[in-house]
Amino acid sequence: MKFQREYQDLLVALRKVYGQGSASNSISLLDAYGGASDLLREHYGEEGTASPSPEDALNYLLDASIERFGYSARDVFHGVFGYLQMTRYHDSAFVNLNSTDLCNAVFALAKNEGGDQSISHKILALHPVYRGPLEPTRWSVDFKSDWVARSVLGYLDQAEDDEIRRQIRTLQMVPGARGFARRLLEPIAHRRIATSIRGFWTIANMDSSATDAPKFTLNRDSPVPDNVRFAKVKRKIIKLEALADLSTCLENNAYYVPADPNFPLFDAFTIELDHVKKLAILWILQITTSRLHGGSALGYQRIREIITMLKDKLREGPPAKKRKTGSQATPTPLVQVEVRYLLVVPKDTLDLQWQFPEGWDQNVQRNDHRGEVYCLEVPLSDSVCSTIIKKVFSFEHIVFIQ
């Protein structure tokens, strides 16, 4: 990073903004670095958050670039100095995306052959897989980043399940592309959760490592409390263009999917509202086929913003009835919002872990984003797709590309 031509000028600008005695409106000095000022306002602008050092601000810009564009050095550096320009550059690959061309590019990379550069450079990457100290490096084909994956899957989500299943059936036959095939299961999981009816989903506990960046590990042997149940109900799917829009469309059991593919930490959420008890249960859903999934700490801030809206909604709703006993009345319940995290994976996924970002124990005094973490294993389809899924997850090796 220090050897980039723009590095010194950016650091000087950051010192003017975040150095001692800097003016509060001086962040506009970063407007020349496309998107930097908006990123920093969003991350450090929350009330009660301490102002960062110039070095911390630079590190955050680096982390934000990696999270959006992946680990390619060229993309990361360009993202730090021109975040919006790089976003538009990648967006151009999504507009006219063709599923056949995408699969052909996956095949080519899995076989170490050249593919469509507009896809292979902007969408796909080879990721090293560590197999042990004495094992050779192996590689798998996947999206460059979760943001890229969500953007592409947003287009695939408009296709019929049969088309997605056809792609899975083809990809699972190619060594090195099976991890990519798992990604295609995510849109099916979204629809399955939103449309299943009658009864409750079976969920399992996930145990925490009890650190500030906790790692939760699936524990099927630990019983889930009887009062923790996730209902199978027909859910109205609401695409959120911006989190601020939530205040006008808060509905019980609606299924909210952020339209922004870079939405941090989670893929969807649903809310159980009880105006009588003044209680809301916020289910945060992360749908993944990865064995280890991370996220951005900015997600914690987003969850706290949702909690604030829910509390306002409960206060506005019909008040709880008061019953008089002699001269005394039953007090109105306090407004409460309970957060529950739900990692959604295909049924029979093994050795599952969910790595949360740092900041789990921070900024929790007013609205606590922390909560219990559970796992929901979704049988993603009927017998036809179940056979495909079984085949996909029955192969554990990844081919070594010479």
C-alpha positions in Angstrom: 0.0 0.0 0.0 2.8 2.4 0.9 4.3 2.1 -2.6 1.1 3.3 -4.3 1.5 6.7 -6.0 -1.6 8.1 -4.3 -0.8 6.7 -0.9 1.0 9.8 0.6 -1.6 12.2 -0.7 -4.4 10.1 0.8 -2.6 9.8 4.2 -2.1 13.6 4.3 -5.8 14.1 3.6 -6.7 11.6 6.4 -4.5 13.4 8.8 -6.2 16.7 8.1 -9.6 15.0 8.7 -8.8 12.9 11.7 -5.7 14.5 13.1 -5.7 16.5 16.3 -7.6 19.8 16.0 -9.2 18.8 12.7 -12.5 20.5 11.7 -15.6 18.3 11.8 -16.5 19.2 8.2 -13.1 18.6 6.8 -14.0 15.1 5.7 -15.0 16.7 2.4 -11.3 16.7 1.7 -11.7 13.0 0.9 -14.3 13.5 -1.9 -11.5 13.3 -4.5 -11.0 9.7 -3.5 -14.3 8.4 -5.0 -16.4 7.0 -2.2 -13.9 7.3 0.7 -15.7 10.1 2.5 -19.0 8.3 2.3 -17.5 5.1 3.6 -15.9 6.8 6.5 -19.0 8.8 7.4 -21.0 5.6 7.4 -18.6 3.7 9.5 -17.5 6.3 12.0 -20.4 8.6 12.0 -22.5 6.7 14.6 -23.2 8.7 17.7 -20.9 7.7 20.5 -18.2 6.2 18.3 -14.7 7.6 18.9 -13.0 9.4 16.0 -10.4 7.1 14.5 -6.7 7.8 13.9 -5.7 8.5 10.3 -4.0 5.1 10.2 -7.2 3.4 11.5 -9.3 5.2 8.9 -6.9 4.0 6.1 -7.0 0.5 7.4 -10.8 0.6 7.3 -10.8 1.8 3.7 -8.5 -1.2 3.0 -10.8 -3.6 4.7 -13.9 -2.2 2.9 -12.2 -2.6 -0.4 -11.2 -6.2 0.3 -14.7 -7.0 1.5 -16.3 -5.7 -1.7 -13.8 -6.7 -4.4 -11.9 -9.6 -2.9 -8.2 -10.1 -2.4 -6.8 -9.3 -5.9 -4.1 -6.7 -5.2 -5.0 -4.7 -8.2 -8.7 -4.5 -7.3 -8.0 -3.8 -3.6 -5.6 -0.8 -4.3 -7.9 0.7 -6.9 -10.8 0.2 -4.5 -9.1 2.2 -1.7 -8.4 5.1 -4.0 -11.5 4.9 -6.1 -14.2 2.8 -4.4 -17.1 4.1 -6.5 -15.3 3.8 -9.8 -14.3 0.2 -9.0 -17.9 -0.6 -8.1 -19.1 0.7 -11.4 -16.4 -1.3 -13.2 -17.6 -4.5 -11.6 -21.3 -3.6 -12.0 -20.8 -3.6 -15.7 -20.1 -7.3 -15.6 -23.5 -8.0 -13.9 -25.8 -6.1 -16.2 -25.7 -8.5 -19.2 -24.7 -11.6 -17.2 -25.5 -14.8 -19.0 -25.7 -18.0 -16.9 -24.3 -20.1 -19.7 -21.2 -17.8 -20.1 -20.8 -17.8 -16.3 -20.8 -21.6 -16.2 -18.4 -21.8 -19.1 -16.0 -19.4 -17.3 -16.2 -21.7 -14.2 -15.4 -24.7 -16.2 -12.4 -23.0 -17.8 -11.0 -21.8 -14.5 -11.5 -25.2 -12.9 -9.5 -26.8 -15.7 -6.8 -24.0 -15.6 -7.9 -22.8 -19.0 -8.6 -19.2 -20.2 -12.2 -18.0 -20.0 -14.2 -14.9 -20.7 -12.1 -12.2 -19.1 -15.0 -9.9 -18.3 -16.3 -12.7 -16.1 -13.2 -14.3 -14.8 -11.6 -11.0 -13.9 -14.6 -9.2 -12.5 -16.7 -12.1 -11.0 -14.7 -15.3 -10.4 -11.4 -16.1 -8.7 -9.3 -19.2 -7.8 -9.1 -19.5 -4.0 -6.4 -21.5 -2.3 -7.5 -24.3 0.0 -5.2 -25.3 2.8 -5.1 -29.1 3.2 -2.3 -29.6 5.7 1.4 -28.8 6.2 2.6 -31.5 3.9 -0.2 -31.3 1.4 0.1 -29.4 -1.9 -1.9 -26.3 -2.4 -5.3 -26.9 -4.0 -7.7 -24.5 -5.6 -11.4 -24.0 -5.9 -13.4 -21.7 -8.1 -15.7 -19.2 -6.4 -16.9 -15.6 -6.6 -14.3 -12.9 -5.9 -16.2 -11.8 -2.8 -19.5 -12.1 -1.0 -20.6 -8.7 -2.5 -19.9 -10.1 -6.0 -21.7 -13.3 -5.1 -24.8 -11.5 -3.9 -24.9 -9.3 -7.0 -24.7 -12.3 -9.3 -27.2 -14.3 -7.3 -29.6 -11.4 -7.4 -29.8 -11.9 -11.1 -30.0 -15.7 -10.8 -32.8 -15.3 -8.3 -35.0 -14.1 -11.1 -34.7 -17.5 -12.9 -36.8 -20.5 -12.2 -35.6 -23.1 -9.7 -35.3 -25.6 -12.6 -32.7 -23.5 -14.3 -30.7 -23.2 -11.2 -30.9 -26.9 -10.5 -29.7 -27.6 -14.1 -26.6 -25.4 -13.5 -26.0 -27.2 -10.2 -26.3 -30.6 -11.9 -23.7 -29.6 -14.5 -21.3 -27.8 -12.2 -21.1 -30.6 -9.6 -19.5 -32.9 -12.2 -16.5 -30.6 -12.5 -13.8 -31.0 -9.8 -12.9 -27.6 -8.4 -16.3 -26.1 -9.2 -18.4 -27.9 -6.6 -18.0 -25.1 -4.0 -19.3 -22.7 -6.6 -22.3 -25.0 -7.2 -23.2 -24.7 -3.5 -23.5 -20.9 -4.0 -26.3 -21.5 -6.4 -28.4 -23.1 -3.7 -28.8 -19.8 -1.8 -31.7 -18.4 -3.9 -33.6 -21.6 -3.5 -33.1 -21.4 0.3 -34.6 -17.9 0.3 -37.7 -19.0 -1.5 -38.1 -22.1 0.6 -38.1 -20.2 3.9 -40.5 -17.6 2.6 -43.0 -20.0 1.2 -43.1 -23.0 3.6 -46.2 -23.3 5.7 -47.5 -25.2 8.8 -45.4 -26.1 11.8 -42.0 -25.0 12.8 -38.5 -25.3 11.4 -36.1 -27.6 13.2 -33.2 -25.4 14.5 -30.0 -26.3 16.4 -27.8 -24.4 18.8 -24.5 -22.9 17.9 -21.9 -22.6 20.7 -19.8 -19.4 21.0 -16.1 -19.1 21.5 -16.8 -16.2 23.9 -14.5 -13.7 22.2 -15.1 -10.2 20.8 -15.0 -11.7 17.4 -16.9 -14.9 18.3 -16.9 -18.0 16.3 -20.1 -20.1 16.6 -19.9 -23.8 16.1 -22.9 -26.1 15.4 -23.8 -28.2 18.4 -26.7 -30.6 17.5 -26.5 -32.2 21.0 -27.4 -29.0 22.9 -31.2 -28.7 23.2 -32.9 -25.5 22.0 -35.2 -23.9 24.6 -38.9 -24.7 24.1 -39.8 -21.1 23.7 -37.4 -20.6 20.7 -39.2 -21.6 17.6 -39.1 -20.4 14.0 -42.4 -20.7 12.3 -43.2 -22.1 8.9 -45.5 -19.4 7.6 -46.2 -17.8 4.3 -44.0 -14.6 4.4 -44.4 -11.5 2.3 -41.1 -10.9 0.6 -40.1 -7.2 0.8 -37.0 -5.9 -1.1 -35.5 -3.1 0.9 -33.8 -0.4 -1.2 -32.6 1.4 2.0 -32.9 0.5 5.7 -34.7 3.8 6.3 -37.6 2.4 4.2 -38.2 -0.2 6.9 -40.1 2.4 9.1 -42.9 2.5 6.6 -43.3 -1.3 6.0 -42.8 -3.0 9.3 -45.0 -6.1 9.2 -45.3 -9.2 11.3 -43.6 -12.2 9.7 -42.6 -10.3 6.6 -39.4 -11.5 4.9 -37.0 -8.6 4.3 -34.2 -8.9 1.8 -31.9 -5.9 1.4 -31.6 -4.9 -2.2 -28.0 -3.7 -1.7 -25.7 -6.7 -2.4 -23.1 -5.2 -0.1 -25.4 -5.2 2.9 -23.2 -6.2 5.8 -23.3 -9.4 7.9 -26.7 -10.8 6.9 -28.8 -11.7 3.9 -32.4 -11.3 5.2 -34.4 -10.7 8.4 -37.9 -11.3 9.6 -39.7 -9.9 12.6 -42.3 -11.3 15.1 -44.3 -8.4 16.5 -46.4 -8.7 19.7 -48.0 -5.3 20.4 -49.7 -6.6 23.6 -46.5 -7.8 25.2 -44.6 -4.9 23.6 -42.1 -7.5 22.3 -40.4 -7.9 19.0 -38.2 -10.9 18.0 -35.8 -10.0 15.3 -34.5 -13.0 13.4 -31.2 -12.2 11.5 -30.7 -14.7 8.7 -27.4 -15.5 7.0 -27.9 -17.9 4.1 -24.7 -19.6 3.1 -23.2 -22.7 1.7 -19.7 -21.9 3.0 -18.3 -23.8 5.9 -16.8 -20.7 7.4 -18.7 -17.4 6.9 -17.6 -14.0 8.1 -19.1 -10.5 7.7 -18.7 -6.9 8.3 -18.9 -5.2 11.7 -21.0 -2.5 10.1 -23.8 -5.2 10.3 -23.9 -4.6 14.0 -24.7 -1.0 13.5 -27.5 -1.9 11.0 -29.0 -4.2 13.5 -29.1 -1.5 16.2 -30.8 0.8 13.7 -33.5 -1.9 13.1 -33.9 -2.3 16.9 -34.5 1.5 17.2 -37.3 1.3 14.6 -38.9 -1.7 16.2 -39.0 0.1 19.6 -40.6 3.1 18.0 -43.1 0.8 16.3 -44.0 -0.9 19.6 -44.5 2.4 21.4 -46.8 3.6 18.6 -48.9 0.4 18.6 -52.0 -0.3 20.6 -51.2 -0.2 24.3 -51.4 -3.2 26.5 -54.7 -3.5 28.5 -54.5 -2.7 32.2 -56.4 -4.8 34.7 -57.3 -3.3 38.0 -56.8 -5.4 41.2 -58.3 -3.4 44.0 -56.8 0.0 43.6 -53.8 -1.1 41.6 -53.4 -1.5 37.8 -51.1 -3.9 35.9 -48.4 -1.7 34.4 -47.8 -1.5 30.7 -44.9 -3.9 29.7 -41.6 -2.4 28.8 -40.7 -2.3 25.2 -38.3 -5.2 24.4 -36.5 -6.4 21.2 -34.9 -9.8 21.3 -32.3 -10.6 18.6 -31.8 -14.1 17.3 -29.2 -15.0 14.6 -30.0 -17.8 12.2 -27.4 -19.4 10.0 -29.3 -21.2 7.1 -27.4 -24.0 5.3 -28.4 -27.0 3.2 -29.5 -30.0 5.2 -26.7 -32.3 6.4 -23.9 -29.8 6.1 -21.0 -30.9 8.3 -18.5 -29.2 10.6 -20.3 -25.8 10.4 -18.9 -22.6 11.9 -20.0 -19.0 11.7 -17.2 -16.4 12.3 -18.6 -13.1 13.4 -16.6 -9.8 12.9 -15.0 -7.9 15.7 -17.2 -5.5 17.7 -19.6 -8.0 19.1 -19.4 -6.5 22.6 -19.1 -2.8 21.5 -21.8 -0.1 21.4 -24.4 -2.3 23.1 -25.5 0.0 26.0 -28.6 1.5 24.3 -29.5 -1.1 21.7 -27.9 -4.5 22.2 -27.3 -6.3 18.8 -26.1 -9.5 20.5 -28.3 -12.5 20.7 -28.3 -16.3 20.7 -27.2 -18.0 17.5 -28.9 -21.0 15.9 -28.6 -23.0 12.7 -31.5 -24.0 10.3 -30.8 -26.8 7.9 -33.1 -26.5 4.9 -34.1 -29.4 2.7 -33.9 -27.3 -0.4 -36.2 -29.1 -2.7 -38.1 -32.2 -3.7 -36.5 -35.6 -4.4 -34.9 -34.4 -7.7 -33.0 -31.5 -6.2 -32.2 -33.6 -3.0 -30.3 -36.0 -5.2 -28.3 -33.2 -6.7 -27.5 -31.7 -3.3 -26.5 -35.1 -2.0 -24.1 -35.5 -4.9 -22.7 -32.0 -4.5 -21.9 -32.4 -0.8 -20.6 -36.0 -1.1 -17.4 -34.8 -2.8 -14.9 -33.3 -0.3 -11.7 -33.1 -2.3 -10.8 -30.2 -4.6 -8.6 -30.8 -7.6 -5.1 -29.4 -7.6 -4.6 -27.3 -10.7 -1.0 -27.7 -12.0 
